[in-house]
Amino acid sequence: MKRIEDILSQCIDDIKAGNTSLEDCLDRYTAVRRELEPLLRIALNIQEPPDIRPSAAFKIRARVSLMEHIRASQAMKETRRPISQAGVRQVWYAGWSKAATIIIAVILAISGVGAGTAYASQGSLPGDVLYPVKLGTEQVQRLLTADDVSRVNLELGFADTRLKEMEEVVEKNPEGIPVAITGYERNLNLAISRAEQTKNEGVQTNLQERIALAISNHLSMMGELEDGVPDEVEEAISNAKDIAISGLIEALQGLAKKNPVRAAEINMGTMQGRLNRAEVESERGNVREMERTLQHFQRLRRFGEEISEDARRRGYDTRAIDELNARATAGQMQILGSIYGNAPEGTKGAVEEAMEASVEGHEQAVKGLRQQGSLDDIPEEPPLPDEIPDDIKGKILNPEPDRPINGSGEPGDGSGEPGNGPEDSGNGSGEPENGPGDSGNGKH
């Protein structure tokens, strides 16, 4: 049987379209007639002022503001209830959720945006007339989602939607890409914030891991998305990847506080993906994107060192992390050697800087393993590719002290980033990332 809120929305749309009458709708749904009739009469008896035509954006804002006010009022009442009455709270929330959905249906009728329009908006893209309605329905879903796990999953689902929108607007309306990217950044920020607010540490750790894995997958999807697109579109997608890298690091910072080994594993897997992508770009001769991707690699490499160092300060056994970092060096150097061979003379310096970052990480990992007596078969000297000239090998193994080797333009802070999005949102995204032991006070 249909839910009362679905029946209400359908009746409102049908009556306003002239397809049926109020009595016909009530006769059709006799089982819920007593509950349905007063709601229908309230919705249908409200007349729209003839000379006032609010914009679609205003209608969305008004509906969202009303829902936020209702929820805030109900939340205040809820805090006054005895904590021991958990069962009562569950019954109350179920009733509130149902009532809120009915209220939404009535608001849709009053504002002129019917349930059918809201449904149709789900296929809209940035720049389309119905796109604000689509974002409004997402906000309503946020308001009706109670627990932190569901909230995080909801935002990650919305982030996936923004990526799909990017893919579609590339061909249909490239001007809509910045809108999708801004929405993507907001979805990541909200997902990370929801995870941080979770009181249960075990649940929080699982959510942070889920966010980090999702973002790592997003980076791969963006790489495929930018293949063969115009330069201006490629630049916009590169900005989206910068946002993703910042979000990944922020999620991993939280995860590293409880499970530094898992954080290091995800970080290393993402580093490998960035290197693989840099190799693809070097083979295509796309020097700009190759350099940008190598900067991502360097930033993640240095963040991996921070994970190990912070875990060591907090008394964790870092052997697994250090071994992971040290053993990864050989494979990284092999790929970097291939990229070096493809890079034009004027751009080989970017590859050398990435090698220096990898060497530095290897040296730190070896130092940690040696202190713990766990060096085993790991070579103390990092294996440099044979195709690298001897003089360059010397520079890589003994870099100049003042030379920036992290892609940021400043030596040694690990915070460099080639950009933080299509526009400066003022929310801290361009600031250096904090280490895993510092949760920071801003979003990327």
Sequence and secondary structure as in RCSB ss.txt:
>XXXX:A:sequence
MKRIEDILSQCIDDIKAGNTSLEDCLDRYTAVRRELEPLLRIALNIQEPPDIRPSAAFKIRARVSLMEHIRASQA
MKETRRPISQAGVRQVWYAGWSKAATIIIAVILAISGVGAGTAYASQGSLPGDVLYPVKLGTEQVQRLLTADDVS
RVNLELGFADTRLKEMEEVVEKNPEGIPVAITGYERNLNLAISRAEQTKNEGVQTNLQERIALAISNHLSMMGEL
EDGVPDEVEEAISNAKDIAISGLIEALQGLAKKNPVRAAEINMGTMQGRLNRAEVESERGNVREMERTLQHFQRL
RRFGEEISEDARRRGYDTRAIDELNARATAGQMQILGSIYGNAPEGTKGAVEEAMEASVEGHEQAVKGLRQQGSL
DDIPEEPPLPDEIPDDIKGKILNPEPDRPINGSGEPGDGSGEPGNGPEDSGNGSGEPENGPGDSGNGKH
>XXXX:A:secstr
   HHHHHHHHHHHHHTTSS HHHHHHHTGGGHHHHHHHHHHHHH    TT    HHHHHHHHHHHHHHHHHHHH
HHHHTS TT HHHHHHHHHHHHHHHHHHHHHHHHHHT  HHHHHHGGG  TTSTTHHHHHHHHHHHHHT  SHHH
HHHHHHHHHHHHHHHHHHHHHH GGGHHHHHHHHHHHHHHHHHHHHH S HHHHHHHHHHHHHHHHHHHHHHHHH
TTT  HHHHHHHHHHHHHHHHHHHHHHHHHHHH HHHHHHHHHHHHHHHHHHHHHHHHHT HHHHHHHHHHHHHH
HHHHHHHHHHHHHTT   HHHHHHHHHHHHHHHHHHHHHHHHS GGGHHHHHHHHHHHHHHHHHHHHHHHHTT  
TT  SS    TTS HHHHHHHHS  TT   SSSSSTT S   S SSSS  SSSTTS    TT   SS  
